[in-house]
Every structure is written in structure tokens, then in C-alpha cells.
Amino acid sequence: AALAAAQKGDAAAALYLGEALLLSRVPPVVEAHDRALYWLNHAASRGLARADYWIGVAYAYGRFPSANRD
């Protein structure tokens, strides 16, 4: 349900997906973290400051190795 809502532009659903992918207890997988970055950026672009926070934390801990740090 969250994926469908996020795909329709729901920022809270996008934030939920980004957090879930980023904080999952499975071993780190670059593809999952890239999807997390996508959804967190989606939420941040719609004004959710919490998404910006998680993006910063993830960069600080090297969770987005495939993303451009600029």
C-alpha cells in the first residue's frame, strides 16, 4: 500500500519506504540503499525535513556509495 501511495506522490509514504529500505535489518545491499535514496529524495522534495535528516545520516555513514556526494 505504501509503494502505491508513494508512486502517486504521497510524501509520507515515500518517507516510510525510504526509511524502511535504509534501516532494514537485512545485510546492506547497494540496490536497496539506492531505492531508499530515491524515496527519501522524493519525500524531501515535498518538504519533509525528516527525509533530509535521513539522507544526511546515510551519507555520513557511507550508505549511498553509488551516489554523487555533491
C-alpha positions as CSV (number, residue, x, y, z in Angstrom):
1,A,0.0,0.0,0.0
2,A,2.9,2.4,0.8
3,L,4.5,1.8,-2.5
4,A,1.3,2.6,-4.4
5,A,0.7,5.7,-2.4
6,A,4.4,6.9,-2.8
7,Q,4.1,6.3,-6.6
8,K,1.1,8.6,-6.6
9,G,3.1,11.3,-4.9
10,D,2.4,10.8,-1.2
11,A,5.4,12.2,0.6
12,A,4.7,10.5,3.9
13,A,4.6,7.1,2.1
14,A,7.8,7.9,0.3
15,L,9.5,8.8,3.6
16,Y,8.2,5.5,5.1
17,L,9.6,3.5,2.2
18,G,13.0,5.3,2.3
19,E,13.3,4.7,6.0
20,A,12.3,1.1,5.7
21,L,14.8,0.4,3.0
22,L,17.6,2.3,4.7
23,L,17.0,0.8,8.2
24,S,16.2,-2.7,7.2
25,R,17.9,-5.4,9.2
26,V,19.0,-7.3,6.1
27,P,22.7,-7.1,5.0
28,P,23.4,-3.8,3.2
29,V,22.6,-4.0,-0.5
30,V,23.5,-1.2,-2.7
31,E,20.3,-1.5,-4.7
32,A,18.1,-1.2,-1.6
33,H,20.1,1.9,-0.5
34,D,19.7,3.4,-3.9
35,R,16.0,2.9,-3.7
36,A,16.0,4.3,-0.2
37,L,17.8,7.4,-1.6
38,Y,15.2,7.7,-4.4
39,W,12.3,7.7,-2.0
40,L,13.9,9.9,0.6
41,N,14.7,12.5,-2.1
42,H,11.1,12.2,-3.2
43,A,9.9,13.0,0.3
44,A,12.5,15.7,0.9
45,S,11.5,17.5,-2.3
46,R,7.9,17.7,-0.9
47,G,9.1,19.4,2.2
48,L,9.5,16.6,4.7
49,A,12.6,17.6,6.8
50,R,12.8,14.2,8.3
51,A,13.7,12.9,4.9
52,D,16.6,15.4,4.7
53,Y,17.8,14.2,8.1
54,W,17.9,10.6,7.0
55,I,19.7,11.4,3.8
56,G,22.4,13.3,5.8
57,V,22.8,10.4,8.2
58,A,23.0,7.9,5.5
59,Y,25.7,9.9,3.6
60,A,27.6,10.3,6.8
61,Y,27.7,6.6,7.4
62,G,28.5,5.8,3.7
63,R,25.2,4.1,3.0
64,F,25.0,5.6,-0.5
65,P,28.3,4.7,-2.1
66,S,26.9,4.8,-5.7
67,A,25.5,8.3,-5.2
68,N,27.3,11.5,-6.1
69,R,28.2,13.3,-2.8
70,D,27.8,16.7,-4.4
